[in-house]
Amino acid sequence: MDIAGLAGIGLAFVGILVAAIMEGTSPMALLAPSALILVFGGTIGACLASGVLKDTIGALQAAIKTLTAKVSESSAVVDDIVKLAERARREGLLALEDAAKAIENPFLQRGLQMAIDGTDPEELREILEGEIAAKKKTEKVYAGWFTNAGAYGPTIGIIGTVIGLIHTLASLSEPEKLGEMIAAAFTATLWGVLTANVMWFPLGKRIARVSELEAGQMELVVEGILAIQAGSNPRIVAQKLKSLLPDSGGAEKKAA
């Protein structure tokens, strides 16, 4: 499991909490139930209203998946494809039928099985690239859900602060409580800004990044399967796929 997502969000919360304590703020003063209910309930409700129910359900599932995802190295995918190419070169494409059943990567398994079944190369490319495009489109919606949450959160927090200040102004007859009430009112704004920048935006970015990595590996698989189907030399297959791997700077190289 890649721990960057959970570790990053946890580190951000810890840093904010430690800073608050160093400034003399009680941690319990930040945990205002009304502010938490308003910010989380209002933000999720706004996102729910912005789309359809399956968008919200899918986005929450995507968040869990992306936080616990194990992103395999693209080089490992290339190695697996090259091994399949070597066997196909020696024994023929049909010899890979048993090997296909043992492949853990479901996309590679489906694509290889279609190749073994004799699917036309152009049709095979169209099917597999269509699946990649559908994945990108779907996960773009999920990432956008969290981006929207990051936009709504601070505004919902301001609404909570306004509500708190209205209550404060209605209690001017009790000046000894005004300081505490004003502080409580601004807690909603704090949580709105905090959740946007520590939770919602990072989750959206992470979903987009994991999706990008997975789609990149799927594109490698497409090229590898078509090369195997064409009977290409394994060394050429390896060289071609490695040329598509991310460079040292992390940017994806596109096929010529």
C-alpha positions as CSV (number, residue, x, y, z in Angstrom):
1,M,0.0,0.0,0.0
2,D,1.2,3.5,-0.9
3,I,1.0,5.4,2.4
4,A,1.6,8.9,1.0
5,G,-2.1,9.9,1.0
6,L,-2.8,8.8,4.6
7,A,0.6,10.0,5.9
8,G,0.2,13.3,4.2
9,I,-3.3,14.1,5.5
10,G,-2.3,12.8,9.0
11,L,0.9,14.9,9.0
12,A,-1.1,18.0,8.0
13,F,-3.6,17.5,10.8
14,V,-0.9,16.9,13.4
15,G,1.0,20.0,12.3
16,I,-2.1,22.2,12.6
17,L,-2.9,20.7,16.0
18,V,0.6,21.1,17.3
19,A,0.7,24.7,16.1
20,A,-2.7,25.4,17.8
21,I,-1.4,24.0,21.1
22,M,1.8,26.0,20.8
23,E,-0.3,29.1,20.4
24,G,-2.1,28.3,23.6
25,T,-5.4,27.0,22.0
26,S,-7.1,24.1,23.6
27,P,-7.6,21.2,21.2
28,M,-11.1,20.8,22.5
29,A,-11.9,24.3,21.5
30,L,-11.4,23.3,17.9
31,L,-13.8,20.3,18.1
32,A,-17.0,22.3,18.0
33,P,-19.7,19.7,17.1
34,S,-22.0,22.3,15.5
35,A,-19.2,23.6,13.3
36,L,-18.2,20.0,12.2
37,I,-21.7,19.0,11.4
38,L,-22.3,22.2,9.4
39,V,-19.0,22.0,7.4
40,F,-19.0,18.3,6.7
41,G,-22.8,18.0,6.2
42,G,-23.0,21.2,4.2
43,T,-20.1,20.3,1.9
44,I,-21.1,16.8,1.2
45,G,-24.7,17.9,0.7
46,A,-23.6,20.6,-1.8
47,C,-21.5,18.0,-3.7
48,L,-24.4,15.5,-3.6
49,A,-26.7,18.2,-5.1
50,S,-24.1,19.0,-7.8
51,G,-24.3,15.6,-9.5
52,V,-26.1,12.3,-9.3
53,L,-26.1,9.8,-6.4
54,K,-23.7,7.4,-8.1
55,D,-21.2,10.2,-8.4
56,T,-21.1,10.7,-4.6
57,I,-21.0,7.0,-3.9
58,G,-18.3,6.4,-6.5
59,A,-16.2,9.3,-5.3
60,L,-16.2,8.1,-1.7
61,Q,-15.3,4.5,-2.9
62,A,-12.6,6.0,-5.1
63,A,-11.2,7.9,-2.1
64,I,-11.0,4.7,0.0
65,K,-9.4,2.8,-2.9
66,T,-6.9,5.5,-3.7
67,L,-5.8,5.9,-0.1
68,T,-5.2,2.1,0.2
69,A,-4.0,1.6,-3.4
70,K,-0.9,-0.3,-4.2
71,V,0.4,1.2,-7.3
72,S,2.7,-1.3,-9.0
73,E,5.8,-0.2,-10.8
74,S,5.5,0.2,-14.6
75,S,8.8,-1.5,-15.0
76,A,7.3,-4.7,-13.4
77,V,4.5,-4.6,-15.9
78,V,7.0,-4.4,-18.7
79,D,8.9,-7.3,-17.3
80,D,5.8,-9.5,-17.2
81,I,4.9,-8.6,-20.8
82,V,8.4,-9.3,-22.0
83,K,8.3,-12.8,-20.4
84,L,5.0,-13.4,-22.2
85,A,6.5,-12.3,-25.4
86,E,9.5,-14.6,-25.0
87,R,7.2,-17.6,-24.4
88,A,4.9,-16.6,-27.3
89,R,8.0,-16.4,-29.5
90,R,9.2,-19.9,-28.6
91,E,5.9,-21.7,-28.3
92,G,3.3,-19.7,-30.2
93,L,0.5,-17.4,-29.0
94,L,-1.9,-20.2,-28.0
95,A,0.7,-21.4,-25.5
96,L,-0.1,-18.4,-23.4
97,E,-3.6,-19.5,-22.6
98,D,-2.6,-21.2,-19.3
99,A,-0.3,-18.3,-18.4
100,A,-3.2,-15.8,-19.0
101,K,-5.3,-17.5,-16.3
102,A,-2.5,-16.9,-13.7
103,I,-2.0,-13.2,-14.5
104,E,-3.0,-11.0,-11.6
105,N,-3.5,-7.8,-13.7
106,P,-7.1,-8.1,-14.9
107,F,-6.6,-5.7,-17.8
108,L,-3.6,-7.6,-19.1
109,Q,-5.4,-10.8,-18.6
110,R,-8.5,-9.7,-20.6
111,G,-6.4,-8.2,-23.3
112,L,-4.2,-11.2,-23.7
113,Q,-7.2,-13.6,-23.7
114,M,-8.7,-11.6,-26.5
115,A,-5.5,-11.8,-28.5
116,I,-5.3,-15.6,-27.9
117,D,-8.9,-15.8,-29.1
118,G,-7.9,-14.3,-32.4
119,T,-9.4,-10.8,-32.1
120,D,-8.4,-8.5,-34.9
121,P,-5.5,-6.2,-33.8
122,E,-7.3,-3.0,-34.7
123,E,-10.4,-4.1,-33.0
124,L,-8.4,-5.2,-30.0
125,R,-6.7,-1.8,-29.8
126,E,-10.1,-0.1,-30.1
127,I,-11.6,-2.2,-27.3
128,L,-8.7,-1.8,-24.9
129,E,-8.3,1.9,-25.5
130,G,-12.0,2.4,-25.1
131,E,-11.7,0.9,-21.7
132,I,-8.9,3.2,-20.8
133,A,-10.8,6.2,-22.0
134,A,-13.9,5.2,-19.9
135,K,-11.7,4.8,-16.8
136,K,-10.2,8.2,-17.3
137,K,-13.6,9.8,-17.8
138,T,-15.1,8.1,-14.7
139,E,-12.2,8.9,-12.4
140,K,-12.1,12.5,-13.6
141,V,-15.7,12.8,-12.3
142,Y,-14.6,11.4,-8.9
143,A,-11.6,13.7,-8.7
144,G,-13.9,16.6,-9.6
145,W,-16.2,15.7,-6.8
146,F,-13.5,16.4,-4.2
147,T,-12.3,19.5,-6.1
148,N,-15.9,20.8,-5.8
149,A,-15.9,19.9,-2.1
150,G,-12.7,21.9,-1.7
151,A,-14.5,24.9,-3.3
152,Y,-17.7,24.6,-1.2
153,G,-16.0,23.9,2.1
154,P,-14.7,27.4,2.9
155,T,-17.9,29.0,1.9
156,I,-19.9,26.7,4.0
157,G,-17.5,27.5,6.9
158,I,-18.2,31.2,6.4
159,I,-21.9,30.5,6.6
160,G,-21.3,28.9,9.9
161,T,-19.3,31.9,11.1
162,V,-22.1,34.2,10.1
163,I,-24.7,32.1,11.9
164,G,-22.4,32.2,15.0
165,L,-22.0,36.0,14.8
166,I,-25.7,36.5,14.5
167,H,-26.1,34.5,17.7
168,T,-23.3,36.6,19.3
169,L,-24.9,39.9,18.3
170,A,-28.2,38.7,19.8
171,S,-26.3,38.2,23.1
172,L,-24.7,41.6,23.6
173,S,-26.4,41.8,26.9
174,E,-23.9,39.3,28.2
175,P,-20.5,40.9,27.4
176,E,-18.6,38.4,29.5
177,K,-19.5,35.7,27.0
178,L,-18.8,37.6,23.8
179,G,-15.2,36.6,23.4
180,E,-15.9,32.9,23.7
181,M,-18.9,33.1,21.4
182,I,-16.9,35.0,18.7
183,A,-14.1,32.4,18.9
184,A,-16.7,29.6,18.5
185,A,-18.2,31.4,15.5
186,F,-14.9,31.4,13.7
187,T,-14.3,27.7,14.3
188,A,-16.6,26.9,11.3
189,T,-14.5,29.0,9.0
190,L,-11.4,27.3,10.3
191,W,-12.8,23.8,9.5
192,G,-14.1,24.9,6.1
193,V,-10.6,26.1,5.0
194,L,-8.8,23.3,6.8
195,T,-10.9,20.5,5.2
196,A,-10.6,22.1,1.8
197,N,-6.8,22.3,1.8
198,V,-6.0,19.2,4.0
199,M,-8.6,16.8,2.8
200,W,-10.8,17.6,-0.2
201,F,-8.2,19.1,-2.6
202,P,-5.5,16.5,-1.8
203,L,-7.9,13.6,-2.2
204,G,-9.0,14.9,-5.6
205,K,-5.4,15.4,-6.7
206,R,-4.5,11.9,-5.4
207,I,-7.4,10.2,-7.3
208,A,-6.3,12.0,-10.5
209,R,-2.6,11.0,-10.0
210,V,-3.4,7.3,-9.2
211,S,-5.7,7.3,-12.2
212,E,-3.0,8.7,-14.4
213,L,-0.5,6.1,-13.2
214,E,-2.9,3.2,-13.7
215,A,-4.0,4.5,-17.2
216,G,-0.3,4.8,-18.2
217,Q,0.3,1.2,-17.2
218,M,-2.8,0.1,-19.2
219,E,-1.5,1.9,-22.2
220,L,1.8,0.0,-21.8
221,V,-0.3,-3.2,-21.7
222,V,-2.1,-2.4,-24.9
223,E,1.2,-1.8,-26.8
224,G,2.7,-5.0,-25.3
225,I,-0.3,-7.2,-26.1
226,L,-0.4,-6.0,-29.7
227,A,3.4,-6.6,-30.0
228,I,3.0,-10.1,-28.7
229,Q,0.1,-10.7,-31.1
230,A,2.2,-9.5,-34.0
231,G,5.0,-11.9,-33.0
232,S,7.6,-9.2,-32.3
233,N,11.0,-10.0,-31.1
234,P,11.0,-9.8,-27.2
235,R,14.0,-7.5,-27.2
236,I,12.2,-5.1,-29.5
237,V,9.1,-5.4,-27.2
238,A,11.2,-4.5,-24.2
239,Q,12.9,-1.6,-25.9
240,K,9.6,-0.2,-27.1
241,L,7.8,-0.5,-23.8
242,K,10.7,0.9,-21.8
243,S,10.8,4.0,-24.1
244,L,7.2,4.7,-22.9
245,L,8.1,4.6,-19.2
246,P,8.2,7.8,-17.2
247,D,11.5,9.7,-17.5
248,S,13.6,10.7,-14.6
249,G,11.6,13.8,-14.1
250,G,8.4,11.9,-13.7
251,A,6.7,13.1,-16.9
252,E,5.1,10.5,-19.1
253,K,6.6,10.0,-22.5
254,K,4.1,9.7,-25.3
255,A,4.5,7.1,-28.0
256,A,5.6,8.5,-31.3
